[in-house]
Amino acid sequence: RIPSYKPFSYPLLINRMVFLRRSYVLASVLVATNTSSCAAFVPSKLSKIQNTTSKVLAQPTAFLRNAFQPLKMGIFDMLMGGDSQLIAPEKALPGRSRKMPNIDGYKHYITGKDVQEIPEGFEVCVFANGCFWGSEKGIWRLPEGIHSTTVGYCAGFTPNPSYEEACSGQTGHTEGVRVVFDPSKVSYVDIMRWFWEAHDPCSGMGQGNDRGTQYRSGIYYDNDDQKRLIEASKDAYEKQIGKPITTEIAAASDYDKYGGLWYYGEVYHQQYLAKPGARPYCSAQPQGIALAPYEEWVPQDLKEKYKPTLPEAFWKKHAPQKGCSVVNSPNEPIAVGDW
């Protein structure tokens, strides 16, 4: 049985992580197909081991079924973990043409909607801000207009990656959230504001204790309006925080040459925090700073079209709090008027 870790018990924690790391390395060597690579998964950062362990315990059958995917990595990589530099596209894993199993027909655990469908008039927003479990929950709890949320891998170079491959840092993906929403009921600006406030956008290649390119902050636009809104709000928030924002901002179309921006994650990760036995884990680091008033940063020609649907009273009561409090919030969406 794997013991739980007490906060700040660093010597004990490090000893256990080193033991686990050595176990992974030994297993990797034993199943190696040649002297320069192995067919095993090793977490990309020591801090990832505890998180990975919780996911094994939560969904052991599903995790183990997918755990040992062929990865090309050397002994140094296995010992030291993933790189803090984004992998070059030509060096990324080749991936596969087959999409993630069991996503077809999958219904959202909370809304009951098919997660792949986009009803007429609805829009899509894709972002990344740390471990995708908590990132997804914050959005599905918005009061109105959220058709579905899913977790997956975005802004990388490997078609249809697995969780283990994305965590290796060898696909270029970051853990992300895909939101299908009705813009007549919830503004893109509200979703974007939640994204900014729900993490530390200044933390480079990582979030909290989760380090590596697979945890980088990013938000990806489908059109020029979204680009302008993201950039204007980023400039405002950067001034408020008082340090450079490192969030990746890019067009979704930039990734068409790699098969697309978005790939769905495994079913056992979808709406994970709402499922029985889930561990309330979240690496995001909300700064407790509210985005400046909409009127102060929005481009004037977009002001009316994208005005927020959620009032300031909502944000005063339900905005992300330091410590990623969303993981312990109720699973049900916030009731309209509950502010």
C-alpha positions in Angstrom: 0.0 0.0 0.0 1.4 3.4 -0.9 1.3 5.7 2.1 0.0 9.3 1.9 2.4 12.1 2.2 2.1 14.7 5.0 2.6 18.3 4.0 6.2 19.6 4.3 7.6 16.2 5.2 10.3 16.8 2.6 13.0 14.2 3.6 10.5 11.4 3.8 8.8 12.5 0.5 12.1 12.7 -1.4 13.2 9.3 -0.1 10.0 7.8 -1.3 10.1 9.5 -4.6 13.7 8.4 -5.2 12.6 4.9 -4.5 9.8 5.1 -6.9 12.0 6.7 -9.5 14.6 3.8 -9.2 11.8 1.3 -9.5 10.6 2.9 -12.7 14.1 2.9 -14.1 14.7 -0.7 -13.2 11.4 -1.8 -14.8 12.3 0.3 -17.9 15.7 -1.4 -18.2 14.2 -4.9 -17.9 11.7 -4.3 -20.7 14.1 -2.3 -22.9 14.0 -3.3 -26.6 17.6 -2.1 -27.2 20.4 -0.3 -25.3 19.4 3.2 -26.3 15.7 3.2 -25.4 13.0 1.6 -23.4 9.3 0.8 -23.7 8.1 2.2 -20.4 6.6 5.3 -18.9 8.6 7.3 -16.4 7.0 10.5 -14.9 8.6 13.6 -16.3 9.2 15.2 -13.0 9.7 14.0 -9.4 6.8 16.1 -8.3 4.7 14.2 -10.9 5.0 10.9 -9.0 2.6 11.7 -6.2 0.0 13.0 -8.7 0.5 9.9 -10.9 0.1 7.6 -7.9 -3.2 9.2 -7.0 -4.5 8.6 -10.6 -3.4 4.9 -10.4 -5.3 4.4 -7.2 -8.3 6.2 -8.5 -8.6 4.2 -11.8 -6.1 1.3 -11.6 -7.4 -0.8 -14.4 -7.7 2.0 -16.9 -4.3 3.4 -15.9 -2.4 0.2 -16.1 -4.0 -0.7 -19.4 -2.5 2.4 -20.9 0.6 2.8 -18.8 3.3 1.2 -20.8 3.3 2.9 -24.1 6.5 2.8 -26.2 8.5 5.9 -25.5 12.0 6.7 -26.8 13.9 8.0 -23.8 17.4 7.5 -22.5 18.6 6.7 -18.9 19.4 10.4 -18.3 15.8 11.4 -19.2 14.4 8.7 -16.9 16.5 9.8 -14.0 16.1 13.6 -14.4 12.6 13.9 -15.8 11.2 16.0 -18.6 12.8 19.0 -20.2 11.8 22.6 -19.3 12.2 23.5 -23.0 9.5 22.7 -25.5 10.5 19.8 -27.7 11.1 20.6 -31.4 8.3 19.3 -33.7 10.7 17.1 -35.7 11.8 15.4 -32.5 8.3 14.7 -31.1 6.8 11.2 -30.9 5.1 10.0 -34.0 1.7 9.3 -32.4 -1.0 7.5 -34.2 -4.0 8.0 -36.5 -6.5 6.2 -34.1 -8.4 8.6 -31.9 -8.7 8.1 -28.1 -10.8 5.0 -27.4 -14.2 5.3 -25.9 -14.6 9.0 -26.6 -17.2 8.4 -29.3 -20.6 8.5 -27.6 -19.2 9.5 -24.3 -21.6 11.7 -22.3 -20.5 14.4 -19.9 -20.7 13.2 -16.4 -22.4 16.4 -15.2 -24.3 17.8 -18.1 -25.1 14.5 -19.8 -24.3 16.0 -23.2 -22.2 14.3 -25.9 -18.8 15.8 -25.4 -17.9 15.9 -29.1 -21.0 17.7 -30.4 -21.1 21.4 -31.1 -24.7 22.6 -31.5 -25.5 25.2 -34.0 -24.6 28.7 -32.8 -22.3 27.3 -30.0 -18.6 28.1 -29.8 -15.4 26.4 -28.5 -12.7 27.7 -26.2 -9.5 25.8 -25.5 -7.1 26.7 -22.7 -4.5 25.2 -20.4 -3.7 26.3 -16.9 -2.2 23.4 -14.9 -3.5 20.0 -14.0 -6.6 19.6 -16.1 -8.8 18.1 -13.4 -9.4 21.3 -11.5 -9.2 23.5 -14.6 -12.2 21.6 -16.1 -14.3 21.6 -12.9 -14.2 25.4 -12.6 -15.8 25.8 -16.0 -18.5 23.2 -15.8 -19.7 24.9 -12.6 -20.5 28.2 -14.4 -24.2 28.9 -14.0 -25.4 28.9 -17.6 -24.3 28.2 -21.1 -21.8 25.4 -20.7 -22.8 22.6 -23.0 -19.8 20.4 -22.2 -16.2 20.4 -20.9 -13.5 17.9 -21.7 -9.9 17.4 -20.7 -7.2 16.5 -23.2 -3.9 17.4 -24.8 -3.4 20.6 -26.8 -0.9 22.7 -28.6 1.5 19.8 -29.4 3.0 18.0 -32.3 2.1 14.3 -31.8 -1.3 13.1 -33.2 -3.5 11.4 -30.7 -1.1 11.2 -27.7 -1.7 9.2 -24.6 -1.5 10.6 -21.1 1.8 9.0 -20.5 3.2 10.3 -23.7 2.1 13.8 -23.0 3.6 13.6 -19.5 6.9 12.6 -21.0 7.3 16.0 -22.5 8.0 14.4 -25.9 4.8 15.4 -27.6 4.8 19.1 -27.0 1.3 19.1 -25.6 0.0 20.8 -22.5 -2.9 19.5 -20.4 -5.9 21.5 -21.5 -9.6 22.0 -21.3 -12.1 22.2 -24.2 -15.3 24.1 -23.6 -18.4 24.0 -25.8 -20.6 26.9 -24.8 -23.6 29.0 -25.8 -22.4 32.6 -26.3 -25.9 33.9 -25.8 -25.8 32.6 -22.2 -22.2 32.9 -21.2 -19.7 35.3 -22.8 -16.3 34.2 -24.0 -15.0 37.0 -21.8 -16.4 35.2 -18.7 -14.7 31.9 -19.6 -11.5 33.8 -20.4 -11.6 35.7 -17.1 -12.0 32.4 -15.2 -8.9 31.1 -17.1 -6.8 34.1 -16.0 -7.9 34.1 -12.4 -7.8 30.3 -11.8 -4.0 30.0 -12.1 -0.6 31.7 -12.0 0.0 32.8 -15.6 3.5 33.9 -14.8 5.0 30.5 -13.9 6.6 29.5 -17.2 6.8 25.7 -17.8 4.7 24.5 -15.0 2.1 25.2 -12.4 2.6 24.7 -8.7 4.5 21.5 -8.0 3.7 20.2 -11.4 6.7 21.2 -13.6 7.3 20.6 -17.3 6.0 21.7 -20.6 2.9 19.7 -20.2 1.7 22.1 -17.5 2.4 25.4 -19.3 -0.3 28.1 -19.4 -1.9 28.6 -22.8 -5.0 29.9 -24.5 -5.8 29.4 -28.1 -8.0 31.5 -30.3 -10.3 30.7 -33.3 -10.7 34.2 -34.7 -9.3 37.7 -34.6 -11.9 38.9 -32.0 -10.8 36.2 -29.5 -7.1 37.1 -30.2 -7.7 40.8 -29.4 -9.7 40.0 -26.3 -7.0 37.7 -25.0 -4.2 40.1 -25.7 -6.0 43.1 -24.2 -7.0 41.2 -21.0 -3.4 39.8 -20.8 -1.9 43.3 -20.9 -4.3 44.5 -18.2 -3.7 41.4 -15.9 0.0 41.6 -16.3 0.0 45.2 -14.9 -2.1 44.1 -12.0 0.1 41.1 -11.1 3.2 43.1 -11.6 5.4 40.5 -13.4 5.6 39.1 -16.9 2.8 36.7 -18.0 4.3 33.7 -19.7 1.0 32.3 -21.1 1.2 30.9 -24.6 -1.2 32.7 -26.9 -1.6 31.2 -30.4 -4.1 30.5 -33.2 -5.8 27.1 -33.2 -5.0 26.9 -36.9 -1.3 27.0 -36.1 -1.5 23.4 -35.2 -3.4 22.1 -38.3 -0.1 20.9 -39.7 0.3 18.7 -36.7 -3.1 17.2 -37.0 -5.0 19.8 -35.0 -4.9 21.8 -31.8 -6.9 19.4 -29.6 -6.9 15.7 -28.7 -9.2 14.2 -26.1 -7.8 12.7 -23.0 -8.7 9.2 -21.7 -12.2 8.7 -20.4 -11.0 8.1 -16.9 -9.7 11.7 -16.8 -12.9 13.2 -18.0 -14.7 15.1 -15.2 -12.5 13.2 -12.8 -13.2 15.3 -9.8 -16.9 14.6 -10.0 -16.5 10.8 -9.9 -16.6 8.6 -6.9 -13.2 8.0 -5.2 -11.6 11.0 -6.9 -8.6 12.6 -5.1 -9.1 16.4 -4.7 -5.8 17.3 -6.5 -5.1 20.5 -8.3 -1.8 22.1 -9.2 -3.1 25.5 -10.3 -2.0 28.5 -8.3 -4.8 31.2 -8.4 -3.3 34.6 -7.4 -6.4 36.0 -5.7 -6.3 39.0 -8.1 -9.5 39.9 -10.0 -9.1 40.9 -13.6 -9.6 44.7 -14.1 -13.1 45.9 -15.0 -14.1 44.9 -18.6 -14.6 48.5 -19.6 -11.0 49.4 -18.8 -9.3 47.0 -21.2 -11.8 45.8 -23.9 -11.3 47.1 -27.4 -14.1 49.6 -27.9 -15.4 48.0 -31.1 -15.9 44.7 -29.3 -17.4 46.1 -26.1 -21.0 45.5 -26.8 -20.7 42.1 -28.6 -18.7 40.4 -25.8 -20.0 42.1 -22.7 -19.9 39.8 -19.6 -22.9 37.8 -18.7 -21.8 37.1 -15.1 -22.2 40.1 -12.7 -19.5 41.3 -10.4 -21.5 39.8 -7.5 -20.9 36.4 -9.0 -17.1 36.9 -9.0 -17.1 38.3 -5.4 -18.7 35.1 -4.2 -17.4 32.4 -6.6 -14.1 33.6 -8.1 -11.1 31.2 -7.9 -9.4 31.5 -4.5 -5.8 30.8 -3.6 -5.1 27.2 -3.0 -7.2 26.0 -5.9 -10.4 25.7 -3.7 -12.5 24.6 -6.7 -11.5 21.0 -6.0 -13.6 20.9 -2.9 -16.5 22.8 -4.3 -19.8 21.0 -5.1 -19.9 19.2 -8.4 -23.1 20.8 -9.5 -23.1 24.0 -11.5 -23.6 27.2 -9.5 -27.3 28.1 -9.4 -28.3 31.2 -11.3 -28.7 34.0 -8.9 -26.6 32.4 -6.2 -24.6 35.5 -5.6 
